Amino acid sequence: MEIIGRQEFEGEQFRNLDFGGADLKGKVFTRCSFEGCSFTESDLTDAQFSEAGFSGCSFGVAIIRGCQFRETGFRNCRLSGLDFSQANGFLLSLNFYGCKIDSCNFSGLKLHKAAFRECRIQNSDFYRCDLSGADFTATEFQKTLFGSADLSKAVFTEARGYAINPLDNKLKGAVFSLPEAMSLLDHLGIVIK
């Protein structure tokens, strides 16, 4: 499929394509689906994804500066080294299901009601992120930072490995499940026997 010479795509399906290192700057994808595609080291500067879906795709150190993600979903994808804080925040809407998210930066983003369900998130940063109403159900965390984040009404049911300081984050109405919720007390210096 010819993609290099074209600028806009609508309602198209892309399967098992390697966009590794490709220059996709400014391209517009509306209601497109991507299955089994690789975007490793792709340049997606100012690209636009609207109502797009990614399934089984890999994004390794892709450049997403100014990239727009509107109603975009990732399912069973690998995302590594992405700086989402550089994406276009206007109408930003992201959802992740069963994804492996490693060394990604979501700092300062408004991800109200975003889904991160059944994901593995490690070495990632949610500093000053608005995650109110976000869904982290059954997600496994490792070395992931939540600092000055709004996690009010967020759902962490069956989530594991998170390190959230209740004194540094907004947690009103957030839902946690035992026994992992006991980790919230670690930052308060409370000992339970």
N, C-alpha and C positions, 0 to 999 in steps of 0.2 A: 504494500500500500504506500503510495506516494504521500509523504508528510512534510518533507523538507521544503518543497516549493509552494505549499499551501499555507494560508494564515488562519482560516477558520474551519471548524469541523462541528457538525451538528448531528446528533443521534447516531454516531458511528461506533462500531465495536473494534477494539484493537486487541489482538490475541497473540501471546508469545512473541512479542517484538522486543528487540534490544535497542533502547534509546540511550544506552550508556555513552556518556560524553557528548550527546547530541545537543545542538543549539536549538532550543525550543522557545527562545525569547519571544514574548509578546503574542504567542499563538493562543487562540480562543477555542475552548472545547466546551460545547453546550450539550447536556444530556448524553455524554459519551461514556462508554464503559471500557475499562482496561483490565485484561485478565492475563496473568502470568507474564507481565511486561517488566523489564528492568529499566530503571531510571538512574542507575549509578553514575554519579558525577555529571548528570545532565544539567544544562543551564536553563532553568525555568523562569528566569527573571521576567517579571511583568506578564507572565502567562496567566490565563484565566480559565478556571474550571468551575462550571456552574452545573449543579445537579449531576455531578460526575460520580462514578463508582470505580474503585480500584479493588481487585480481588487477586490475591496471591502475587502481588507485585513487590518489587524491591526498590527502595530509595536509599542509596548510600551516598552520603555527602553531596547530594544534589543542591544546586543553588536555587533558592526560592525567594530571593529578594523581590518584593513588590508583587509576588504571585497572589492571585485571588482564588480563594477556595469558598465557594458559596454552595451550601447544601451538598457537601462532598463527603463521601464515606469510604473508609478503608476497611477491608475484610481480609483477615489472614495475610497481612502484608508485613514486610520487614522495613522498618524506617530507622536509619542510623545516621547520626551526625547532621540532622536537619535543624536549621535555625528558624522555627516557625515565627519567632518574634520579629523577623524581618519581612514576613508575609504582609500583604495588604490586609489591615484589620477591618476594613469597611465591609459589613455584611458577612464577616467571617463565620462559617458554620462547618465544623469538623466533627466526624464521628468515627470511632475506631472499634472494631470487633475482632477479638482473637489475634491482635497484632503484636509483634515484637518491636518495642520502641526503645531504642538504645541511644544514649548521648544526644537527646533532642532538647531544644530550648523552646519553651512555651511562655517565657517570662513576659509579664505585662499584657497578655492577651485577654480578651473578653470571650470566654468559652462557656457562657451561660447555658446550662442544660446539655452540654456536650456529653457524648458517651465514650467511655474507655472501658468497655465491658470485656471481661475474660482476656485481658491483655497482660503482657509481661513488660513492665516499664522499669528500665534501669538507667542509672547515671544521668537522669534527666532533671530538668529544672522548671518548676511551676511558680517561681518567685513573682509576687505581686500579680498573680493571675486571678481573674474572676471566674471561678469554677462553681458559682452558686447553682445548685440544682443539678450538678454534673453526676453522672452515673459511672462509678468505678466498681461495679459488682464483679466479684470473683477475679479481680485483677491482682497480680503479684508484683510488688515493688521491691526494688533493690537500689540502695544509694540514690534515692530520688528526693529532691529538695522541694518542700512546701514552705515558703516564707512570705509573711504578709499577704497571704492568699485568702480570698473569700471562698470558703468551702461551706457556706450556710446552705442547708438542705441538700448537700451532696450525699450520695449513697455509697457507702463502703462495705456493704453487706458481703461477707465471705472474702473480702480483700485481705491480703497478707503482706507483711514486710514493710508497711508504711511507717515513717517516722514523722509525726505531725505534732508540733508544739502547740498546745491549745492556748498558750499565752501570746503567741505570735500570729495566729491565724483565726479568722472568723469561722466558728463552728456551729452557730445557732441552728438547731433543727437538723444537723447532719446525722446520718444514721450509720452506726457501726455495729458489728456483731462480735460476741465473745468467742474465744478468749483474746483475740487480737486487739480488741479495744483497750485492753489493759495497758498496751504500750503508750497510750495517751498520758498515763500517769508518770511515765519515765521522766518527762520534762518538769514535773512538779516536785520531784524529790520525795515522793510518797513511797513508803515501803508497805507492802501488803503481805501478811503472813497467813 
